[in-house]
Amino acid sequence: MSLPVGQVGFIHDESKRVLRLNATNKCITRLPPATDVKDGLVWEESVDRAHLDLRFEVLREGLPRGSEHYPGIDEDARTRFLCAYEGGRLVGCSTLQIDEREGCRFRIRGMAVSPNFRNRGIGSRIVKRLQQYASEQGTGIWCNARIRAVPMYRRCGFVEVSDVFEIEGIGLHYDMEWKLLQNSI
């Protein structure tokens, strides 16, 4: 069972220990709270349908279904997934992959916040938690940030390290970095 695209949130896999909501937004399962939940953020071990649906809705407009999956990355045991929940609904997601370059071991991909939940600080909370994790690992993070997300990344201490460039079929981006030595979280 899943909510149609365009609903306020996405039903999340019941094995993830959060509320499951049916299409009328009634709670159909209440699971015990997870120990890894803080500020509505949950580290997931893998992506599920709700995660892929959110990526597709927010990041792959006009592209075919399946383009929201990152082959070789989503299945890599070293890849981390940080998700945001509100009222048991998945409203934000991110993928933190190993993709090393100078000063940065990690790369953020698939960063998405449901349109109905934007401008509430969810994206910033996700990025700050990713920075905390990277800091604990003694490294920085880089990403290809969409133009509309650049101000949020700047507020989190990232800096542009490229001219604007286009990813075909997706849009204009900047290569941005947050390095441990130049910033603090």
C-alpha positions as CSV (number, residue, x, y, z in Angstrom):
1,M,0.0,0.0,0.0
2,S,1.3,3.4,-0.8
3,L,0.1,7.0,-1.0
4,P,-0.3,8.4,-4.4
5,V,2.4,10.8,-5.6
6,G,1.5,14.3,-4.5
7,Q,0.2,13.4,-1.1
8,V,1.7,15.1,1.9
9,G,3.9,12.2,2.8
10,F,4.8,8.7,2.0
11,I,4.0,5.5,3.8
12,H,7.1,3.9,5.2
13,D,8.0,0.3,5.5
14,E,6.6,-1.1,8.7
15,S,9.9,-2.8,9.5
16,K,11.4,0.7,10.1
17,R,9.8,1.1,13.6
18,V,7.7,4.2,12.9
19,L,4.0,4.8,12.3
20,R,2.5,3.5,9.1
21,L,-0.3,5.5,7.7
22,N,-2.9,4.3,5.2
23,A,-4.2,6.3,2.3
24,T,-6.7,8.2,4.5
25,N,-3.8,9.1,6.9
26,K,-5.1,6.8,9.7
27,C,-2.5,5.0,11.7
28,I,-2.6,1.3,10.8
29,T,0.5,0.3,12.8
30,R,2.3,1.8,15.8
31,L,5.7,0.4,16.3
32,P,8.1,0.9,19.2
33,P,10.3,4.0,18.9
34,A,13.7,3.4,17.4
35,T,16.8,4.2,19.5
36,D,18.3,5.8,16.4
37,V,15.6,8.5,16.0
38,K,16.6,12.0,17.0
39,D,14.7,15.2,15.9
40,G,12.6,13.1,13.5
41,L,15.8,11.9,11.7
42,V,16.5,8.2,11.3
43,W,19.5,6.4,9.9
44,E,18.2,3.7,7.6
45,E,20.1,0.6,6.5
46,S,18.7,0.7,2.9
47,V,16.3,2.5,0.7
48,D,12.7,1.3,0.4
49,R,9.8,2.2,-1.9
50,A,8.9,5.3,0.1
51,H,12.5,6.6,-0.1
52,L,12.6,5.9,-3.9
53,D,9.2,7.5,-4.4
54,L,10.3,10.7,-2.7
55,R,13.5,10.8,-4.7
56,F,11.5,10.3,-7.9
57,E,8.9,13.0,-7.1
58,V,11.4,15.6,-6.1
59,L,14.5,14.9,-8.1
60,R,13.5,13.1,-11.3
61,E,10.7,15.2,-12.8
62,G,10.4,14.3,-16.5
63,L,12.7,11.3,-16.2
64,P,11.7,7.7,-16.4
65,R,10.8,5.6,-13.3
66,G,14.0,3.8,-12.2
67,S,16.2,6.9,-12.6
68,E,15.8,7.5,-8.8
69,H,17.8,4.4,-8.0
70,Y,21.6,4.7,-7.8
71,P,23.0,1.4,-9.0
72,G,26.0,0.2,-7.0
73,I,25.5,3.0,-4.5
74,D,22.2,2.1,-3.0
75,E,23.4,-1.5,-2.5
76,D,26.8,-0.6,-1.2
77,A,27.0,-1.6,2.5
78,R,29.1,1.5,3.2
79,T,26.4,3.9,2.0
80,R,24.3,5.6,4.7
81,F,20.7,6.8,4.4
82,L,19.4,9.6,6.6
83,C,15.6,10.2,6.5
84,A,13.3,12.7,8.1
85,Y,9.9,11.8,9.5
86,E,7.0,13.9,10.6
87,G,3.9,12.3,12.0
88,G,5.2,8.9,10.8
89,R,5.6,10.1,7.2
90,L,8.8,10.2,5.3
91,V,9.2,13.8,4.4
92,G,13.0,14.1,3.7
93,C,15.8,11.7,2.6
94,S,19.4,11.7,1.8
95,T,22.1,9.3,0.7
96,L,25.7,9.6,2.0
97,Q,28.0,7.6,-0.2
98,I,31.8,7.0,-0.1
99,D,33.2,9.1,-3.0
100,E,36.5,10.4,-1.9
101,R,38.4,13.5,-3.0
102,E,40.8,15.9,-1.2
103,G,39.4,16.7,2.3
104,C,36.1,14.9,1.7
105,R,35.4,11.2,2.0
106,F,31.6,11.5,1.6
107,R,29.2,12.7,-1.0
108,I,25.6,13.7,-0.5
109,R,23.2,12.4,-3.2
110,G,19.5,12.1,-3.4
111,M,18.8,14.9,-1.0
112,A,15.1,15.5,-1.2
113,V,12.4,17.2,1.0
114,S,8.7,16.7,0.1
115,P,7.4,19.9,-1.5
116,N,4.7,20.3,1.2
117,F,7.4,20.2,3.9
118,R,9.9,22.7,2.5
119,N,11.1,25.8,4.3
120,R,10.7,24.2,7.7
121,G,14.4,23.5,8.3
122,I,14.2,19.7,7.4
123,G,16.9,19.9,4.7
124,S,19.2,21.8,7.0
125,R,18.6,19.3,9.9
126,I,19.5,16.5,7.5
127,V,22.7,18.2,6.3
128,K,23.8,19.1,9.8
129,R,23.4,15.5,10.9
130,L,25.4,14.3,7.9
131,Q,28.1,16.8,8.8
132,Q,28.1,15.6,12.4
133,Y,28.6,12.0,11.1
134,A,31.4,13.1,8.7
135,S,33.0,15.1,11.5
136,E,33.0,12.0,13.7
137,Q,34.8,10.2,10.8
138,G,37.3,13.1,10.6
139,T,36.4,14.2,7.1
140,G,34.3,16.5,4.9
141,I,31.5,16.2,2.5
142,W,30.9,17.3,-1.1
143,C,27.8,17.4,-3.3
144,N,26.4,18.6,-6.6
145,A,23.8,21.1,-5.3
146,R,20.9,22.2,-7.4
147,I,20.6,26.0,-7.8
148,R,17.6,26.2,-5.5
149,A,19.4,24.3,-2.7
150,V,22.6,26.4,-2.7
151,P,21.4,28.9,-0.1
152,M,20.6,26.0,2.3
153,Y,24.0,24.4,1.8
154,R,25.7,27.8,2.3
155,R,23.9,28.2,5.6
156,C,25.3,24.8,6.6
157,G,28.9,26.0,5.8
158,F,29.3,24.6,2.3
159,V,31.1,26.6,-0.3
160,E,30.9,26.5,-4.1
161,V,34.0,25.1,-5.7
162,S,32.9,25.2,-9.3
163,D,31.2,27.4,-11.8
164,V,27.5,26.5,-12.4
165,F,27.1,23.4,-14.6
166,E,24.2,21.4,-16.0
167,I,23.4,17.8,-15.4
168,E,21.5,16.8,-18.5
169,G,17.8,16.2,-17.8
170,I,18.1,17.4,-14.2
171,G,19.2,21.0,-14.2
172,L,21.8,23.5,-13.1
173,H,24.1,22.7,-10.2
174,Y,27.2,23.9,-8.3
175,D,29.9,21.5,-6.9
176,M,30.0,22.4,-3.2
177,E,32.2,21.2,-0.3
178,W,32.1,21.3,3.5
179,K,35.6,20.5,4.8
180,L,36.3,19.8,8.5
181,L,39.2,22.2,8.7
182,Q,37.4,25.2,7.2
183,N,34.1,24.9,9.0
184,S,32.4,23.7,12.1
185,I,28.9,22.3,12.5
